[in-house]
Amino acid sequence: MSGYRIFYSPFDFENLDSWQSIDIGPYRVAEITGLEKQSYAIRVAAKSLDGKLGNASAVVLTSVPTCKLKSGCHGKFKKTEMC
């Protein structure tokens, strides 16, 4: 396994081609920045060394946190346990 592709969207579309995505290396922490303050559907797929994707995970729903800290959590969220 070479990493993961994280799919995210404000809507739970059936077709993953309609989702935004980021690729991450073979680690279990990712941060997505620049998100609107709303709920998102997230799915994760493992990526093999030849670039092929495995089956996507079940949908997880989350909200972008809003806080007033200067170091802030505005417009980003973290997922720290991916299987």
C-alpha positions in Angstrom: 0.0 0.0 0.0 1.3 3.4 -0.9 -1.2 5.6 0.8 -4.8 6.7 0.9 -7.1 8.9 -1.1 -9.5 10.9 1.0 -12.8 11.9 -0.7 -14.8 14.7 0.8 -18.0 16.5 -0.2 -20.8 18.5 1.4 -23.1 16.0 -0.2 -23.1 12.2 -0.1 -23.0 11.7 -3.9 -23.0 8.1 -5.0 -20.4 8.7 -7.7 -17.0 9.5 -6.2 -16.0 11.4 -9.4 -18.2 14.3 -8.0 -16.3 14.5 -4.7 -13.1 16.5 -4.0 -10.1 14.4 -3.0 -6.6 14.5 -1.7 -3.9 11.8 -1.7 -1.8 11.2 1.3 1.2 9.0 2.0 1.1 5.8 4.0 0.4 7.6 7.3 -2.8 7.8 9.3 -3.2 11.6 9.9 -4.5 14.1 7.3 -5.5 17.7 7.4 -7.7 19.4 4.9 -7.8 23.2 4.9 -9.9 25.8 3.3 -13.2 24.2 4.0 -16.5 26.0 4.5 -18.1 25.8 8.0 -20.6 23.1 7.2 -21.0 19.3 7.4 -19.0 17.0 5.1 -19.2 13.4 4.0 -15.9 11.6 4.0 -14.8 8.4 2.4 -11.3 6.8 2.3 -9.8 4.4 -0.2 -6.4 2.7 0.1 -4.0 3.2 -2.8 -1.7 0.4 -4.0 1.9 0.8 -5.3 0.6 0.8 -8.9 -1.8 3.6 -8.1 -5.0 1.6 -8.1 -7.6 2.4 -5.5 -9.3 -0.2 -3.3 -12.9 -0.1 -2.3 -13.9 3.2 -0.6 -14.9 3.1 3.0 -18.4 3.7 4.4 -19.4 7.4 4.6 -18.5 9.3 7.7 -20.2 12.6 8.4 -18.4 15.4 10.2 -18.6 19.1 10.7 -15.9 21.7 10.3 -15.3 23.0 13.8 -15.7 26.7 14.6 -13.5 28.2 17.3 -12.1 31.5 18.2 -8.4 30.6 18.9 -5.9 32.6 17.0 -4.0 29.5 16.0 -7.5 28.4 15.0 -9.3 25.5 13.6 -11.2 27.6 11.1 -11.9 25.8 7.9 -10.1 22.6 8.6 -10.5 19.3 10.3 -8.3 16.3 11.2 -9.0 12.7 11.0 -6.5 10.8 13.1 -7.6 7.2 12.9 -8.0 5.7 9.4 -8.2 2.0 8.8 
